[in-house]
Amino acid sequence: MKKQLLTLLAASLAIVSAQAQQKQGKVTYDRTVKLQISFSGMPAGMEQQMPSSRTDKYELVFGNNQSLWKQAEQEPADDATSFGGEGMQVRMVVAGNNDVLFSNFDNNRKVEKREMFDKTFIIDDTITKLKWKMTGESKSILDHNCMKAEAVRISKRMTMNMDNGKMERKEIEDTAKIIAWFAMDIPVSAGPSEFQGQLPGLILEMDIRNGDQVYKASSISETADLTVLKEPAGKKKITAEEFKTEREKLMKEMQKNMQSGGRGMQIRMN
């Protein structure tokens, strides 16, 4: 009889624990990226005036085994980073603040809206999962017990340099170590940016390439407007490869148009 009572109690606790798990909500993240900015012929002391990083806010809504990622609404003054000294002022506007990423974990599919040079693209693709290694480490984030996982992402990225009005672009191999902390009590395979469908819990912190990009959840709510969980609309969907081709065409067009003979400039936003 005692054994039966213990078994019943354990089963009841398991049911309560399962019911207590959060499966929908809204997370606000701070994304901080390192900036590398340089000018040929830069005046002495100006390098110290350059910002070393930029922080923006993003939102993730999750529920019904789906997620929607986008930049949080902010004041127009927050859309750009200005810097410079007397006689020279540079304003760097961050593109893509209207981009949206919808993910469906049931069919391992994602649909993304990307804006480039006044053109809008709807990209239909599958979710690519990294190979994660659990480290056994844990810590508390916003009162949620989180486990640490590590992965390595091998990809390509584009670097851009402008010298005397001529822009040069170069694609380089990029190997990035990624560290993620995911919540054990939120069994939703969502997280920041393109890192959807990765781990068995919601990612609340992420470090890419030793601090080049860092995502940190600043708030999390157990309620959210789940009606926003829908694919971004558009006349035509294209594949990821087709988008890459279109992006290359637009970048070449921009390169032709940027023929103003100014100082050489290099801005890298990881």
N, C-alpha and C positions, 0 to 999 in steps of 0.2 A: 504494500500500500504506500509506504514511504517513498519507494523508488518511482512509483507511478506519479506521485505528487511532484517529485523533483523533475521528472520528465515533462510533466504538464507545465510547470513553472518555467522551465527553460524554453519550451515552445512559445509560451506567452510572451516572454522577454524578447525572443527573436522577432515575433510579430510586431511588438511595440517598437523595437529598434528599426525594423523595416519601414513602419509607418512614419517614424520620425525623420527619415532621410528626406532631404530636400531634393526635389526633382524638377523644379521650375523656379525662375527668378530672374533678377537683373543684377549685373555686376558692372561697376565703373572701375576702369583701369587708368593708371598713369603710365604712359609710354615715354621713356626717356632715351634719346638717341645721342650718341657722340657725334660732334661735328668736326670736320677737318677742313679749314678754310685758309687759303693762301693766295696772295697776289704777287705776280712778278713786279719788281720795282716798288714793293710795299714800303711806305715811310717807316723810319725807325720808331719803334714803340707801338706801332699800330697792331702788331700781332697780339699784344696783350689785351687789346680791346675786343678781340674776336670772341664770340660765345663759344664755349667748349661743348655745350649740349643744348638740347631743346626738349621740352616736355609738353605732351598733348594728352588730352583725355579721350578715352574711347568707352563704348558701351557694348555689352554682350547681353542679349536676352535669350534665355533657353527654356525649353519645355516641350512636351510631346515628342521627345527624342529628336529635337531640331534646335538650331541656334541661328541668331542673326547678329553679325558684328558690323559696327559702323563707328565713325568718329562722333563724339558727343557734341551737342550744340554748344557754341561758344561765341563770345563777342567778336565782332569783326577785327578788333585790334589784336586779338589773340591769334589770328590766322597767319601772321607773318612775324619774322624776326628781323629787327633793324639793328644795324651796327655801323661803325665808322667814326671818323674824326672830322676835324675842320676841313672843309673843301671836298669832302667825299662821304657819301652816305650810300649804304647798300641795304636793300630790302629783299629778303628772301621769303618768298611765299611758298608754303608747303602744298603741293598738289595732292589731289585724291581725297579731299575732305568730304566729298559726296559719295565716295565708293561704299558699296555694301556687299557683304558676303553672307549668303544663306547656305546652311548645311543641313542635310537630312541624313541622320546616322542609320536609319533603317535600310536605306538603299545605297549607303556609302557614296552619296552624290553631293556636289556643291554647285551653286550658281552665283556668279559674281558680277556686279556692275562696276565697270571701271571707266573713269572719265580721263581723256587725254586730249589736250589742245582743242577743246570745244566739241569733241566727239565722244559719244557714249557707246560702250561695248558691253554686251551681255555674254559672259563666258560660261559654258556648261562643261563641267569636268567631274572626274571622280576624286574622292579624298585619298590622298597618298599618306600612308602611315609610316612613321619612322620606327626604327628598332630601338626600343627603350630598355634601359637597364635600371632595375631598382637598387638603390644604394642601402636601404635599411634605415636611413636617417629620417627624422621627423621633426616638425616644429609647428607651433600654433600661428595661424594667420587669420585675423579677424574672428578669433574664437573658434576656428575650425582646425582640427587636427589634420596636418598635411604630410604626405610622404614625398621624398625626393626621388626623382628619376632623371637619368642622363641619356642623351642621344647625340649622334653626330650626323649633320646634314651636309651632303656633298652636292653642290649646285654651281651655277655660274652667275656672276653679277657683272654689271656694266660700270666702268669708270669713265668719267668725262673730264677733259682738260680743255681750257680755252687759252690760246696764246695769240696775241695781236689780232683778235677777232676771228680766229680760226679754231673751231671746236674739234677736238679729237676724241673719239670714243673707242674703248677697248674692252672686250669681254674677257674676263679672267676666271680661272677656277677658284672656287671658294669652299673651303672646308670649315664648318662652324660647329663648335661644341655647344650644345644646348642643355641647360639645366632647368627643370620644371618642378614645381611643388604643387601637388594636386590634393584636393580635399577628400578624405576617406568617407565623410558622411554626405557627400553630394555626388551620387553615382551617375554623373552625366559626363559624357565624353566630349566636353567642350573646353574652350580656352581662348587665349588672345589670338587675334589676327588669323593667319592661315593655319594655325595649329588646332584644328578641329578634328574630332574623331581619333584622338591620339591615345589617351590614357583612361583608366576605369573611373576617374573622378575629375571634377572640375579643376582646371589649372588656375591657381590664384596668383602665382608668381612665376616669372620666366626670365632667364638670363641667356642672351645669345651672343656668342663670340666674346666671352669674358668682358661683358659690360658694354659692348657696342650698342646693343639694344636691351633695355630692361623694361619688363611689364610688371606692375604691382597693383593688385586689387586694392582700391581705397574704400570701397563700400560694396555691400551685397544685400539684396532684398529678397525676401521669400515670395514676393508677389511681383507680377509683371503683366503687361498687356500682351498676351499671346497672339492677338490678332495681327501683330506685325510680323509674325513668323510665316513669311511667304516669299516666294521667289521674286527677285526684282524683275519688273516688266520691261519688255523691249520688243521691237519689231522682228529682230533676227538674233538667234543665238549662234555663237561661233565656238570652236574648240580652243583649247589653250594654245595649240600650235598655230592656229589661224590668228589668234590675238598677238602672238609673238611676231608673226610676219607683218601684221598691220602696225604694230608698235615700231618695228624697225623702219618701215616706210616713213612714219611720222617723224622719227628722230633724224632721219637723213634729210627730210624736208626742212626741219628746224636748223640743222647744221648748215644748209645752204643759205638760209635767211640770216644767220648770225655772222655777218661779215663787217661788223663795225670795228674799226681799228682802235680798240681800247687796250687797257692793261691786260696782261694775262691773268687768268683767274682759275682757281680750282676749288670746288666745294664738294665735299663728300659727306653725305648723310646716310649712315649705315642703316 
